[in-house]
Amino acid sequence: MRRILFLPLSLTLVGSALAQAPVDTTLSIQNIEIQGARFAGLSERDGTRFLRVENNLSSVTNTAAEAFRQLPSVITDIEGTVFHRGSNRVGMWINNVPYGLLEENSGDVLIQLPALFFDRISLGTFPAISDVPDGESGSINLVSKMYGRSDTPLALTLAAGWNERYNVGAVLNLHPGKFHINAKYNYRKEYRERAFSKHTRTDKNQTNMDNNASARPDVHVADLKVGYDLSRKDVISVEGLYHLMDYSRYGRINNRVFNLAGDPMKYVIRNRYNDQRQEAYAAEARWNHQFSAGRSLYTVFNYNNFSYDEDNDFKNENPQNGSIVAEDNQFIGHEKHNYFWELGYRYSLSDWTFQVGYIGRARREHRETSASNKVNGDFVLNAAGTYEYEFNRYLNLIYASVERKWGSWDMDLGIQAELSHFNLDESSPAWEEDPYWMDKKDRDNGQVRFHLYPRARLAYMINSDNRLMLGYQQRVIRPVGSYLCSFLDNSDATHVVQGNPGLRDEFFHLLELGYQFSTPYLRFAPAVYYRYRSNRIMETATQVNDETVWRRENVGHSQVVGADLSGSWNPFRILTVGFSGDIYRDEIDGRTIGYDSKKSLVCWDVKGNINLDITPTTSLQIDGFYLSDQLTPQGKIKSRYSVNAGLSQYFWNRKLRANLSVNNLFDSLEEVTIIDAPGLEMTQRRNRDARVTWLTLTYQL
C-alpha cells in the first residue's frame, strides 16, 4: 500500500523538557545519572544505559543494528536480530511506545535504519512502572531528542560510502514565542550483498544450497515535533513520524540433492526477483500538567501503522542449458494498525512517591498471500499457497507503585495487572473442500487472559561513589499474528517458516543484583542476574520433502544464570577506555523436540573501546567485540568477532565535522549455524556486506 507522506501532529505531555538542552552524554545504571562526557557517547542512569549516536565515531553513519552493538551486553546478528544477555526478544520501543515497525520485521528495518536519525538509544534492565512489560531481558528505546533554544537552528549531514552508499539528512530547530518546532529528515541508499550456503543431511539424502543475493534499498525517515508552552504548568506537543523502505533484489539459489553415497540426484536453479516496500507512519499526542510541587498528570496517545508489500517472481532454470523450465509468483500484503494510550498520575510527598496509571492497547493485523503457477503460458492460482488471516488483540493494563527513600536506602514496589483478549481468523481456497478446515473456520478461537506483573527494587547508597541494587520483575513475550497463523511462508527459500496456532505466551521471572562504582576517572558496574522462562519460544527446524522448514515452538521451561560488567577508565585527559563483558549459562529443554534431556552451554561476549583525543579537534575511536558459541534448540551458532574504527575532525570553529568510519574491518561477522538433531544434520553459513566505509560531513549553522 502506497501512501503519501504523512506527518500528523500529536498532543504530548512532556513537561518543560521540550525546551531543554540536549541530554548529556552519560552512561546510566540504576536510576543515578553520572554527569559529564563519556567514552563513545555512552552514559548511565539507574538501570539504563544510553548511547548518544552522534558521539560514537564508528557507528555515527552506520545503521541502528550496528549502533546497538556499542551497548554493553548487546549484539546483533547478520539479519539485524537484537540479543541482550543472550535473549533475542528484547522489548523495542520508539519514545517508550511499542511500534509495529519494530516487531517481527525489526531486523529488516534495523539493518537499513540510519543510526543518526534517533539521537539516543537507551537500554533498560529495569524499565519504569509506566512502561509496558514486554520483552525478556529489558527494553531498548529509540529516542529522537527535542532540540532546545541553545542548539543550532539548522544542521545538515552528507555522507558517502563504498559500494554505492549515500546518506543525506537535515534538522530544523525553531522556537518562535511559546512554540518549539523540530523537524528531521534522513535519506539513505545502499547497495547490499548477501551470501548464504547450507549443507543438510537426513536419513534419506543430503542437500547443498547456496544463494548470493544483492539489493538496493532506499530508506526515508522523517519526524516532526511541535511543542507549545500552554502555561507555566502545562506543556503540550504533537509529533508525526514516517518511515519508508523500498528496494528490489535478485537472488540465484542453487539447490543440489545427492544420495547418502554422494551421487547426484537432482539439481535445480531457482531465480528470485523480489520487490519489497515497508512503510510506517505514526501520530502521537502528549500532555503534562503540573498541579503543584510533587503532583503531576501525564497523558499520551499514539497511533502507528505498518504495511509490508512484497512481490516475488520465481523462475526455475535448467542448469545444463539455462532455459526456464517453470515459473511461479507470490504476492504478500501485510498491514498492522496499533493504538496506544496512557494516563498516569504521580504524587511525591517528603520521602514518598506514589504513581498510578492505565495503559490501553489495541491491534488489528491483516495479511494476504496470493500464489500462482504458470501453466501453458498462463498463471493459474495456487490454492495451497494462497491464504489470509485477521489477527486482533486488545490489552488493558493498570499499574501502581510506591517509592520510599530513607537515609541511604531507596525502595520501589509496584504491580501491573493486565487483561488481554485476542482472536485469529484464517482462510484459504485450499480449505473449501476440506472438512477439517471448514469446521475450524466456524470455531471461536478467541482467548481472554489475565496476568499480574509484580516488581520490586531495593537500592543502598554506600557512599557517594558506591551503590548496591537488588531488583525483581516479571515480563512477557506475546506471539504476533504471523507467528500464530497456520500457513507456510516460502517466499524466501533459504528460510521457509511454518506458523504455529498453538503458540503460547512466554513469561519471565527476572532477578538482578547490581553494583555501581563511580569516580571521576574510573567507573564500573557489575551485575549478577537470573531469568526463569515459562513456555520458552524458539525456532526449530525439520526436513520436509528435501526442504528445511522452521517453526516456532514452546520448548518447555528453562533458566539463565549470568553476570555482566561495564565501565570506563580515563587515565589521561586525552584517553578513555571502555570495556564490557557478559557471561551466562543458557539452558533449553530439548526434551520437547526429541532430545533425551535439557541442553546447556556457557556463553559469553567481551567488548573493548579506545577513544583518543589526538588534538582538541581530532578524535580517534577503535572498538570491537568477540562473541562465543551460542546455544540453539538443535545445536549452536559458532563464535564470531568484529573490529571497527572511526576518525573525527572539526573545522571552522567546530561548525563543520568530518567523520571517517570503517565497520567490520576483517570481514569476520560470518554466522555459522550447526544443527545436530535426530534425523537432521545441517551447517548453514550467512554473511553480508564485508567491511563498510563511510565519510560523513556534518555542518551546524
Steps between C-alpha positions, in 0.01 A plus 500: 500500500642828391420808700589863471748627756301549818628713788205548732524685826448363846437648847766415762570543862870540506534756774745776447740239362392609155701815534803355672848461357604159370566230755865467598701206373494284810482128571224420747448215738219455754331844518809709563626717220871569495560840343777575256628376165554128463691281260337449162177671604407250774334612822325338795202572720331262741474170316502661158795543264489773237684529171525845337548395139654825379788453744574141399748538216491144362120477472387859442436440129415130520166335573310462825591128512869590495457776757326255736824301518660788690266437795633269775375139477319571170579338165322483164523223243531505121124550457479782757352293785587658837631292794543624856649274764437207265135586431379582148167635623586841641209742520557778242319834510510845346467770767374231743216391268479155329503525118398242239811613313719332765331161526562191285650712219727696734821340373421606143436853625802530733760393240379789279388764753749792524644495852538878510127564462426383854746707699489290813460125555425385853522149646310438823514184709238633745256713298268745675163388638334713231662291220335190357644169633590370151842350432706238675814659638392865494433764236674703232356844434571712191473870580502792261600786729324835523750775415503803729541872445874477556542241221576581139196605293619295201722194461584328172660159446645358180667157485634257242642149528637214299269296276263779401408611851354845560339681790360852535322654796374830638379630837296820542468647850276806558356657817267788411327633812358213703542249216778241467529356149735218404498344153733222382548315174747233393546317172725196464584294192721192487610211286501191721620147438408180680667158490330182619591130490355194669590131513228267630515127568198286590432126521403507129740735320720808521446846352727792414344845459672831429358842429676827419255791498532875454262783589476878460289636787380861519410615853316822588439602863329824604389638833318816608451616859314811605487596868309787656534651849129525573570638845764486767354167609389357166699398197348324202668357194408329177717267295493316169742231384535348153717213378528352152731224381469402135734263322539234237737205511604203295609163635623190322443185705692185404349189655674161455370172642723192543440154639681393816786359291555842340354422156306791343121460489362846415631846416266801492582868449231730634516870412318742728405851390371680806353848561425614855343809649476558874316811609417628846358819639392618843309783664553573866364743758632572850398732780657558841334699775676599820238554774747613763840400626512121498166440323471446125273344239628365169321366195601359164314371196678331210379343177756323283448311177731254330448356152713245317460426130707240320497376141689185407563357154668159495655330199644149510794463267643193329865489617614334177373751242370796701141467375206584730308183580243636751370834625290603798432815700392607844354828627487594868308785662537544877360792703494575872310773684615566858332732752662594830368732770613570855386711795719526809511692826806556717503639854809566711484584868814534707682165458201322339404484133178342374420424139185354340390472140320321221629378163274388217616328183310382193634322195349401167718296267413366155707300252423369154723270296418407141700245296474385137676248275555546128320229304496497118601865487240625753527548876258278694412551867690278743231440762737341754728808491214753520368598841412789729453562869360769731654537846363730771630559850376728779697571817400695810761555769484689829808566709588635841827553684634652817855622557650577840833663577651498845860577573718305259218264402263520204211254457264469203201261497253468216254279319344493154170318442410416142188365331547392139283357224597385152350308211636366172294426188660315208382391157634347178343383172664162566276454805169531322461124449689388811256409783763557769570859398134574423425401860790708632372814327182481709677465834541782750878529532507810717675486838475718811794510740578676828847536644679690777851639456652579843823691538722618783835671535716586799805726476761593759736796463818392677658840435516754219709260287338164576145367463335157526171403333277191513203469264229251405238521224277294273477551123334341196538422129177474299500331157389724214258394227764377256635263767154360575356447152496144363654565162837434341696809395745395227565841347867460604622153403799537734269537801158335460275564803194310623257677736383345828144578621569322828782735603454629856622817671847477652542635854817595689611547857804728516724552803806728495759613753708795383778719630617839379836662568571849371792739528612776261751262336357150541147367479378143489169325558493120548171309530391143567168393346262204486212440256241225516300442181159334470391375156824613337444587131773390257531408133566136416572339162356189338560352157188474280539365145866609464417843645593640842193645671534720811222513757470684831430273793457532875804298609408456866636688801864602540729738685798728447760595761757762409710802586605805306728797550531836331719800573741764384848616601642845436870478596593816305302798380534393137439126545190308601467123505160328504443135580214257551444128523219253550510131596198277557389139507218453253260206527246354256255218575581284199267223618210679330666466158639148506807514726550285808570784744542872543784670313729766645803702396713771660496799262686831523598817321756775561529851360776755507518867402778755472432869447797731441476880473805555279448878491218724632328452161608146406376173655566134425285208611572127469257242633428131464327199647534123517200270535531135605294207373128553561251227588201417275225237551673257264864607501695823516610816317879515487712782641574821307657841554525848350734801513392853403670838483400864472690827454344844553633845409342842566545809278384864497473551873331158540217585261608234249580144600649227280469139616663197339384157623584142406270222622592129521865557405588131462176372346456277803126505563407189300246293693530121501201310639540131577205266557554150637150364563342155470467437125643840399855636471554847355776758462380843389716804419374858467691817421431845361691819421860427590665820624307825461666843482327838531608863479255738664488880503280678756447877499329698776388853436 
